[in-house]
Amino acid sequence: MANAKTVTPEMKKRSEAFKAGTPHIRNPSQGGREVLTRVLSQSNSAFSLKQYTVALAKYTEAIALDPTNAVLYSNRSACYLHIKKWEQALRDATRAVELDPKFTKAMIRRATAMTNLQRPGDASIVYRDILILDPGNKVAKDELAKINKQVKDAVVKGNVSLVPKEYHPAGKVVIGGGILYECLFCHVRWCGEVV
């Protein structure tokens, strides 16, 4: 579950700066703000043109200028998702969430990477965390429903095993791909063996 931290003045300052089109730089020097603005413009333009490797390089350059900016890590994660580099996408989305624990877009990118890494149990936990922060989030609701359907279909087909009741009182389903699981029926989080 994501930490329910309040928005810090630093996070608020960065958010307001990005909305105003003037990204925050921790130590602006030698025209650093102008350089970052130019790099961000180039990266956003490349992304919109679906030139993901170009955008990836530019977001990397921007991160070097402002390594505490969650949006930059999240955007680079989006680039990695588009070029199917799931581990790197997960790493950057995780870093974005570490910097801003309430950043639901980064959380969605994190869960998407987990799903593509065959970690549906972990992804469902992230989607549930998103729904705690934003109960109306349609993407999280839809993706969680897909994961639940996949697991239920696997149960019907016999592609998953049941956990003995001594390990889980309800004796529910174990899904592979992670260490921490959440029972789809009683919503208890527990550890189980990968099937």
Secondary structure, DSSP 8 states (H G I E B T S, - for coil): --------HHHHHHHHHHHTT----SS--TTHHHHHHHHHHHHHHHHHTT-HHHHHHHHHHHHHH-TT-HHHHHHHHHHHHHTT-HHHHHHHHHHHHHH-TT-HHHHHHHHHHHHHTT-HHHHHHHHHHHHHH-TT-HHHHHHHHHHHHHHHHHHHHT-S-B--TTTSTT--B--SS-SEEE-TTT--EEE----
